[in-house]
């Protein structure tokens, strides 16, 4: 087993933001975490990548306690792309991506030819190679997100934690990035806002609502019209797309909801 989370609980103040969440991600799986805004998706991920410390529960990666694992060791195993894309100081784009090589180096090591090749290829994959010498702070939100994904790729970890990684991107880049991540053949746990993207790319889904896991299973098991209404309060039509063979979800405007 790759990642095993058991009874994860975290509170902001007196209220539990995440309550007794248990999930698992097997090696090579692409697992999605979905749910309404404020349901606890980012909080779960932050506890897993140690941006927060759980009040209760256990998190194991490859059978080891992730919460006590040395940070360098966990960075070799797991790369993270969070929602926040600001950095406190200005760097060149290629310098940001090169930070992904840090877990592979000793304290005073400098980048070698191999490191530079990895950084260049990561930028190429994200369509950002031509911006390598640009200031990171002068990029758009979508461009910054693509740079951070390139940094995670350059880290060469075989487990990616993604917190809505395509949130700031237009449709073409959303598809390109998920296609590329799929081709990496790594283990992925990702919070995803778009249910159609979740249906297209995920092997399994966990659904969070009010800090609790309320549904889990394959996209076909989870993304039914009934479940979507129960979780999101929106009526929809769910069908199999004739080209992809995957679920296609159409949300129904209020005027058509009584008809449906």
Buried (B, 14 or more C-beta within 10 A) or exposed (E): EBBBBBEBBBBEEEEBBBBBBBBBBEEEBBBBBBBBEEBBBBBBBBBBBBBBEBBBBBBBBBEEEBBEBEEEEBBBBBBBBBBEBEBEEEBBBBBBBBBBBBBBEEEEEEBEEEBEEBBBBBBEBBBBBEBBEBEBEEBEEBBBBBBBBBBBBBBBBBBBBBBBBBBBBEEEBBBBBBEEBEEEEBBBBBBBBBBBBBBBBBBBBBBBBBBBBBBBEEBEEBBBBEBBBEBBEBBBEBEEEEEEEBBBBEBBEEEEEEEE
